[in-house]
């Protein structure tokens, strides 16, 4: 499964385009965010992506969860969003 890392500075429209593009080839994509601002950008991107794919009859389901990631040899807890398509 492809993993998109979303930061506070990520453009939600760009991330949404990436989500929609990946979902055309695969049935799922994972977004990872650390911090409130990054989670906010990820949620906005998921909502925008839903608007991109909805006219084609595809709906999205999002499953949030925690995941531990290593950044500079330091363990951090991130929020991951598994986005899947349903028809």
C-alpha positions as CSV (number, residue, x, y, z in Angstrom):
1,X,0.0,0.0,0.0
2,X,1.3,3.5,-0.9
3,X,2.0,5.8,2.0
4,X,1.6,9.6,1.7
5,X,3.3,11.6,4.5
6,X,1.3,14.8,5.2
7,X,2.8,17.8,7.1
8,X,1.4,21.0,8.3
9,X,2.7,22.7,5.2
10,X,1.2,20.2,2.8
11,X,-1.3,21.6,0.3
12,X,-4.6,19.7,0.8
13,X,-5.5,20.0,-2.9
14,X,-2.2,18.5,-4.0
15,X,-2.5,15.7,-1.5
16,X,-6.1,15.1,-2.6
17,X,-4.9,14.8,-6.2
18,X,-2.3,12.3,-5.1
19,X,-5.0,10.3,-3.2
20,X,-7.3,10.2,-6.2
21,X,-4.5,9.2,-8.5
22,X,-3.4,6.3,-6.3
23,X,-7.0,5.2,-5.8
24,X,-7.5,4.9,-9.5
25,X,-4.7,2.2,-9.6
26,X,-5.1,0.7,-6.2
27,X,-8.1,0.3,-3.9
28,X,-6.3,1.8,-0.8
29,X,-3.8,4.4,0.3
30,X,-2.4,5.3,3.7
31,X,-1.7,8.9,4.9
32,X,0.5,9.5,7.9
33,X,0.5,12.7,9.9
34,X,2.3,13.9,13.1
35,X,0.8,16.8,15.0
36,X,-2.5,18.6,14.9
37,X,-1.8,20.8,11.9
38,X,-0.7,17.8,9.8
39,X,-3.8,15.8,10.8
40,X,-5.9,18.8,9.9
41,X,-4.4,19.0,6.4
42,X,-4.8,15.2,5.9
43,X,-8.5,15.3,6.8
44,X,-9.1,18.2,4.5
45,X,-7.3,16.3,1.7
46,X,-9.4,13.2,2.2
47,X,-12.6,15.3,2.0
48,X,-11.4,17.0,-1.2
49,X,-10.4,13.7,-2.7
50,X,-13.8,12.3,-2.0
51,X,-15.2,15.2,-4.1
52,X,-12.8,14.3,-6.9
53,X,-13.9,10.7,-7.1
54,X,-17.6,10.9,-6.2
55,X,-18.8,11.9,-9.7
56,X,-17.4,8.6,-11.0
57,X,-19.5,6.6,-8.6
58,X,-16.7,5.9,-6.1
59,X,-17.1,6.6,-2.4
60,X,-14.3,6.6,0.1
61,X,-14.0,5.1,3.6
62,X,-11.4,6.3,6.0
63,X,-10.1,4.3,9.0
64,X,-7.9,6.3,11.4
65,X,-5.4,4.6,13.6
66,X,-2.1,5.2,15.5
67,X,1.3,4.1,14.1
68,X,4.8,4.4,15.5
69,X,7.3,5.9,13.1
70,X,11.1,6.5,13.3
71,X,12.3,10.0,12.6
72,X,16.0,10.6,13.1
73,X,16.3,7.4,15.2
74,X,13.5,8.7,17.5
75,X,10.1,6.9,17.9
76,X,7.2,9.2,17.3
77,X,3.5,8.4,17.3
78,X,1.6,9.4,14.1
79,X,-2.0,9.2,13.1
80,X,-2.5,7.1,10.0
81,X,-5.6,7.2,7.8
82,X,-6.3,4.2,5.6
83,X,-8.4,5.4,2.7
84,X,-10.3,2.8,0.7
85,X,-12.7,2.9,-2.1
86,X,-16.2,1.4,-2.0
87,X,-18.5,1.2,-5.0
